[in-house]
Amino acid sequence: MTTTAVSSSFASIIKNGAELALMYAEGLVKDISPETFAHMPQPNINSAAFNLGHLSIYPDVRILGFLGREDLVKPLPYSADLFKAGAPCVGTPGAYPAKDVIVSTFFARYRAAIEALDGVSDEHFLKPNPVEGRMRELFPTIGGVVNFLFVGHTQSHLGQISVWRRVMGLGSVF
């Protein structure tokens, strides 16, 4: 885990948690074969491909916008509809992009979003969450929702990959 100086205490806290999540993700996916990456071992257990693909869309569709860094948004190499909230995980061979595409997109986009934390002021993180509804009720500030997306949301889906690994006969990462 690399820690670099940032200009605000909120950014530092978020960045530390985000970098830990990336370290965990690296351990989780490194020994999964490309052939089994999208396998659903039983119904209602989302594959590693689905979970990482789902996470890979959030830096560009949410996080960078919350940080005011829309200039860093890049098009994904696949449709976000495959992995958006509420999309079903499917076990059909070839339904998802290849492992290397999903994994490289996930890491590249999260690293870009982590770097975008540099220079974000505490005042920015204290602004109201612009998304109305339940998300604003749960996370009333930009800092709250950004922290959730980098840490809570990410770790939740990485935990699903950890369970998937065990069902697939792979061991613990740590």
N, C-alpha and C positions, 0 to 999 in steps of 0.2 A: 504494500500500500504506500503510495506516495502522497505526501502532504505538502502543499505549497501555500505560500502566503496569500491571503485574500484580504479584501478591504473591509470586511465587516464580520462581527462575531456570529451573526446568523448564518452568513455564507460559510464560515468555517465549520460550524456545527453540522450543517447540511452536507457539506463536502466530505467530511469525515465519514458520515454514515453511508453516503453514496459510494465512496471508494471501497468501503468494506463490502458493500453489496456486489461490486464488480469483482472483487477478489473471490468471494463466495461463488459467483456465477462461473468464473474461470475454472474453479475446481470441479463444479458440477458437470460441466459440459465437455471437459477435455478428453475423457475416455469413453464417451458415448459414440458408438459407431454411426456413420452416416446412414447405414441401412436400418438402424433401429430408432433413430432420432425422432421420427414421426409416428412410431408405433403406439397404438392404444392397447395396452395389455388386457384391459377389460373396460366395459362401458363406464363412463363418468370418471375416468382417470385421464386427465388431459396429458397429452404427450409433451415431452420436452420441447419439441418443435413448436407446438401451439403456445406453451407458456412463454418461451423466449421470444417468439414472434409477436405475441401480445405485448410484452414489455417493450419490444423494439420500436413500437409506433409512438410511444408516449413522449420521448424527447422532442419530436417534431410536431406532434399534434397538440401537445399541452405545455410541457415544461418550458421550452424556449419562448413561447408566447407569454407565459406568466413572468418570465424574467425580462421581458421587453426586448428580446433578441430574435425577433422574427427574421432578421437578416441572416441568421445562421441555419434556418430551416432548409432541409434538403429533401428532394423527393425520395421516397422509399423505392427500392428495387422490386417491390411487390405491392399488391393492393392491401391497404390497411383494413379493408373489409374482411379479409381472411381472419384477422386477429382482433377486431374491435370488440369492445365490451359487449357481451351478449351473443357473440358469434359462437356457434357450436364447434367443438373440437371434432374433427372427422378422422377416421382411421383409413380412409381410402389412399392406397399407395399413389404417390405423385400429387396429392392434393396441396402440398405445401412446397415452398422453395427448398432447395438443397440445404443441408446443415450448414455448410460453409457460408452460404449467403445470409441465412438468418443470424448466425453467430457473429459474423463480421459486421453486419448492420447493427445489431444490438450493441456491441462494444464501441463501434465508431460513433454512434449517435449518443450513447450515454457519456462517452468521454467528451464529446463536443459540448454537451449540456453541462457537465461538471466544470469544464473550463469556462463556460459562460457565467458561472457563479462569481468568478473573479470580477471585482469592481461593482457588484450589486450592493447597494447601500442597505443598511438596516431599515431606513425609512421606506424603501421600496417594499421590503418584506412585510412591513406593517400596514401597507395599503390593503383595502378590502379586496377579498377574492371577487373577481369580476363574473364568475360563473354563478348564476342564480340557482336556487333550489337546494336540494339536499347537500350538494357539495359545499355550498356556502355555509349551510347550517353546521356541518361537521368541521369545516375549516374556514373560519371567517376572514383570515388574512392570506395574502399571497404566500407569505413565509410558511404558514401552516400547510397549505395545499402543495407547495413545492417540496417541503420536507416529506409529506406523505408519499408523493409520487416517486421521489428518489429513494426513500427508505422503506416505509411501511408497505406500499404497493409492490415494490420490487421484491422485498424479502418474502412477502406472502406467496408470490408466484415462484420464487426460487425454492421455497419450502415444498411447493407442489412437485417441483422437479426432483427434490430429494426423496420424496415418497415414491415417485415414479421410478427412480433409480432402484429403490429396494424391491419394488414389485418386479422390475426387470432383472433382478439378480445382481445388480451392481452394488458395491459397498458404499459405506459412508465416505464422505469427502474428508472429514477431519477426524 
